[in-house]
Amino acid sequence: MKVVVVGTGFVGLPHAAVLSEYGHEVYANDIDEARIAAYQTGDRDEIERYVNEPGLAAIIEETMDRYLFFTTDLSQVIEGTDLIFLCLPTPPKRDGSTDLSMYMNAAHGLADLLAQRKQKNRVVLVNKSTVPIGTARLLQQIMTEHGVENFGVASNPEFLAQGNAVDGSRRPDRVVIGADTQADFEILRRVYSQFVNHVRIRYLETTPETAEAIKYMANTLLLTYISFWNGVGARLGETNANIRMEDLKIGVTSDDRISTWGSYVSNGAGGSCFGKDIQSLIYQLNRAGRSTDLLQAVYNINEYQKTYLVDRAVYEAGFNFNHKKVALMGLAFKKRTNDMRDSAALKVVESLLARGVTEIRAYDPLAMHDAQNYWFSPDKNHLFERITYHDTARAALQGSDAVYISTDWEEFRGLATTIANTVQPPYLIMDGRRMLPDYRDLVSRGYEYLPVGGTLLKPPPAGEAASHNGQQSTIAKQATN
Ligand code: UGA
C-alpha cells in the first residue's frame, strides 16, 4: 500500500520504518528540513540524534530508497496514497489541555492538498499520536470543509514505550482501530495484515471516540498503578523497617488479576506521556462538568514523589543541603533513553538548588548533551549554572557530600563500589530507584543510605555489626539470585 507518515519523531519514525519493513511503500514527511536531511544520510549517528531507538537505524538502512522515502514536500507524494498517518507532537498547555496547533496546521495543509488530488481513490487519515477524544471527528470536519472527496478518518493510538519502539511496533500486544465505515476498516486491515488474526495480538475494531478514550484510559491506569505503589507501598516501607518492599510486591502482585508492572517504586514516573495525558484527561472531564478527584490524586502523588526523597533527607536524615555538593546519577526519565521530559531529575535539581546546594555534579550515560541544551538555554534561571557535567559516575561523585540516584540505568547497580572508592563518610546516599544491592556494605562502612520505599539506614555505632534490616536484606538476596 502507499502510505504517508506525517511527523517523524518518536512515534512517526519507528512506525514508518516498521511499515516499510512489511513491504509497504512509505513516505515519511516532516517540516523540519534538518531532520529529514539527517534521516536521508542513512547514517546511524545522524538518525539517533533525533530518535534513539534500538534497531531503528538498521531498518532504515535496510529499506531506505526501496520501500522507505523521506520528504519535506507532501505535494509530491499525496497522489494515489491509501493511508496518511498523523504522528504529530501534541504538547500540553499550562491548563492541562492539549496544544493542537501543530496538528491543526498539518490537517489544514493536508486538506488543501487532498482537495486538489487527481486520483480519487479512497484515502484514510489516521490519528496515531495521542489526541483529545473527538479529534478524529474534528479532522473529518476539516476535510469536509475543504471539499476533500472519498476519504475516511480513523484513530489508531500508539501504545509504544520509549526504548522499545521497534520491538513494540513489530509485536504490539494490541492494535486498536477506531473508524466509521467497513471500507476504512478494510484499508487498515490491509496495512496491518500481519496483525489481523494473529494468535497473540488483539485486533480491535471500534469507534474513533472509543479508540481515543482507550489511549487515555490505558496511560492513566498505568500511572495509577505507579502512584498506588509509590503513594501506598513505598510509604509503608518508609514507615516500618520490618516491611520488606520486595516481598510486598511479590505478595500483592501474585494475584492473577493484578499486574507487576508499576510496582517498582521510584522517585515518580516521568516521560512525555503520562503527565500530559492525565492532565489532558482531567481537563476534558472537567470541561464536561465531571469529577476528577481520583485522577487529580494520582497526578499529585506522582509529582510529589519526584522530590519527596530530598525532603526525607532533610527531615529523616537531618541532612543540611546548604553549601553542599550533590552528585546526581541519571537525568533521563528512565533507562535506555536520552529523553528528559518530565523526568524526576528536573524536579530534583530545582529542589536541591532551592535548598542552597552549591554544585550539582551530574552524570547520565545518554542524556548529557540534552541536559546541557536544556539547562544552558538563555531563558533559564542562572542558578542552573551550578550544575556541572561529568563523563563518568566516578567523576561526578568526586568531592560530593551526597549522591542522588534518579534514573534506573543498569550501570548504577555497581555504584556501591564506586562510591566506596571515591568518597568518604559522612556521606548520604539517596536512592530514588532502589539500585544498590550492596548498600549494607556501605552502611557498615559509615555511609548513610536512604532508599525510596525503605527507612533510613545509619551506620552502626563503632564496634557494632551492621544492622540487618529485614527489608533491605531481601534486596541483597534478590541481587545475588
Ligand atoms: C508510556 C506507556 O508505558 C506506553 O504504553 C505509552 O504508549 C506511552 O507512555 C505513550 O503514551 O506514548 P513511556 O513514557 O515510554 O511509555 O515509559 P514507561 O516505560 O511507561 O515509563 C514511564 C515512567 O514510569 C518512567 O519514569 C519509569 O521509570 C516509571 N516507572 C515505570 C516506575 O516508576 N515504576 C514502574 O514500575 C514502571
Boltz pocket constraint, residues with backbone or C-beta under 6 A from the ligand:
constraints:
  - pocket:
      binder: B
      contacts: [[A, 130], [A, 158], [A, 159], [A, 160], [A, 161], [A, 162], [A, 163], [A, 219], [A, 222], [A, 226], [A, 260], [A, 261], [A, 262], [A, 263], [A, 264], [A, 265], [A, 266], [A, 267], [A, 268], [A, 269], [A, 270], [A, 271], [A, 272], [A, 273], [A, 274], [A, 333], [A, 334], [A, 335], [A, 408]]
      max_distance: 6.0
